[in-house]
Amino acid sequence: MSFLRFGVIVAAAPACAALFAASAHAHVSLQDPEAIIGSSYKAVFRVPHGCQGSATTAIRVRVPEGVIGVKPQPKAGWQLDLVHGEYAQPHQRHGAAVTAGVKEVKWSGGPLLDEHYDEFVFMSYLSGELTPGNLLYFPVVQECQEGAARWIDQVSPDDHDHSDTPAPALRLLPQP
């Protein structure tokens, strides 16, 4: 091996190590981490891997207060289950008070192999009663053939380095 080629390999090693470390800590996240209050929001949950090499068999998302009118997208090969419940307070949508709706969405089936990537999606509406600048957290439990990953820590996206299991977060923007 030439000295030049050896030097390139040695120089590239830290970058490769950083890349593999980042992928090892990849987590379920939202495609669009910001949205405007009082508007529709398409929540796309990106699932980059399984649980320590094991295939994903279920994704369960808890819907935060103020996210209403949830309509999940079915996935071929996956069963869709919804948990309904009362909201903590009424929310206005199209001039009507909405007092109950979907509180949890679960896709189960698959499996989604560890070496594959997929997205799980629902449409919703962000209540006008939400506060601009706040973060909404969508706790996710990723069940696998062996084990589970709980993406539930409510930390700012800026602080993801301080948590191994951050929940997907949505920053709320004011209406224009």
DAGI-V862966 format. One record per residue. N is the residue number from 1. RES is the residue in three letters. D_LAST is the distance of its C-alpha to the last C-alpha in whole Angstrom. Layout:
# DAGI-V862966
n | res | d_last
N | RES | D_LAST
N | RES | D_LAST
This chain:
# DAGI-V862966
n | res | d_last
1 | MET | 61
2 | SER | 60
3 | PHE | 59
4 | LEU | 56
5 | ARG | 55
6 | PHE | 55
7 | GLY | 53
8 | VAL | 50
9 | ILE | 51
10 | VAL | 51
11 | ALA | 48
12 | ALA | 46
13 | ALA | 47
14 | PRO | 44
15 | ALA | 41
16 | CYS | 43
17 | ALA | 43
18 | ALA | 39
19 | LEU | 38
20 | PHE | 40
21 | ALA | 39
22 | ALA | 36
23 | SER | 36
24 | ALA | 39
25 | HIS | 36
26 | ALA | 33
27 | HIS | 31
28 | VAL | 29
29 | SER | 26
30 | LEU | 22
31 | GLN | 22
32 | ASP | 18
33 | PRO | 18
34 | GLU | 14
35 | ALA | 12
36 | ILE | 8
37 | ILE | 10
38 | GLY | 10
39 | SER | 11
40 | SER | 14
41 | TYR | 16
42 | LYS | 19
43 | ALA | 21
44 | VAL | 23
45 | PHE | 26
46 | ARG | 28
47 | VAL | 32
48 | PRO | 33
49 | HIS | 37
50 | GLY | 39
51 | CYS | 41
52 | GLN | 43
53 | GLY | 44
54 | SER | 44
55 | ALA | 42
56 | THR | 39
57 | THR | 40
58 | ALA | 37
59 | ILE | 34
60 | ARG | 33
61 | VAL | 29
62 | ARG | 28
63 | VAL | 25
64 | PRO | 23
65 | GLU | 22
66 | GLY | 19
67 | VAL | 19
68 | ILE | 21
69 | GLY | 22
70 | VAL | 23
71 | LYS | 25
72 | PRO | 27
73 | GLN | 28
74 | PRO | 32
75 | LYS | 34
76 | ALA | 38
77 | GLY | 40
78 | TRP | 38
79 | GLN | 38
80 | LEU | 35
81 | ASP | 35
82 | LEU | 33
83 | VAL | 33
84 | HIS | 31
85 | GLY | 31
86 | GLU | 30
87 | TYR | 26
88 | ALA | 27
89 | GLN | 25
90 | PRO | 23
91 | HIS | 20
92 | GLN | 18
93 | ARG | 18
94 | HIS | 18
95 | GLY | 19
96 | ALA | 22
97 | ALA | 23
98 | VAL | 24
99 | THR | 26
100 | ALA | 28
101 | GLY | 27
102 | VAL | 28
103 | LYS | 28
104 | GLU | 30
105 | VAL | 30
106 | LYS | 33
107 | TRP | 34
108 | SER | 38
109 | GLY | 41
110 | GLY | 41
111 | PRO | 42
112 | LEU | 39
113 | LEU | 42
114 | ASP | 41
115 | GLU | 41
116 | HIS | 38
117 | TYR | 35
118 | ASP | 33
119 | GLU | 29
120 | PHE | 29
121 | VAL | 26
122 | PHE | 24
123 | MET | 21
124 | SER | 19
125 | TYR | 16
126 | LEU | 14
127 | SER | 15
128 | GLY | 12
129 | GLU | 15
130 | LEU | 15
131 | THR | 14
132 | PRO | 11
133 | GLY | 14
134 | ASN | 16
135 | LEU | 18
136 | LEU | 19
137 | TYR | 23
138 | PHE | 25
139 | PRO | 28
140 | VAL | 30
141 | VAL | 34
142 | GLN | 36
143 | GLU | 39
144 | CYS | 42
145 | GLN | 45
146 | GLU | 46
147 | GLY | 44
148 | ALA | 40
149 | ALA | 37
150 | ARG | 35
151 | TRP | 32
152 | ILE | 31
153 | ASP | 30
154 | GLN | 27
155 | VAL | 27
156 | SER | 24
157 | PRO | 24
158 | ASP | 25
159 | ASP | 28
160 | HIS | 29
161 | ASP | 32
162 | HIS | 33
163 | SER | 33
164 | ASP | 35
165 | THR | 33
166 | PRO | 29
167 | ALA | 27
168 | PRO | 24
169 | ALA | 21
170 | LEU | 18
171 | ARG | 15
172 | LEU | 12
173 | LEU | 9
174 | PRO | 6
175 | GLN | 4
176 | PRO | 0
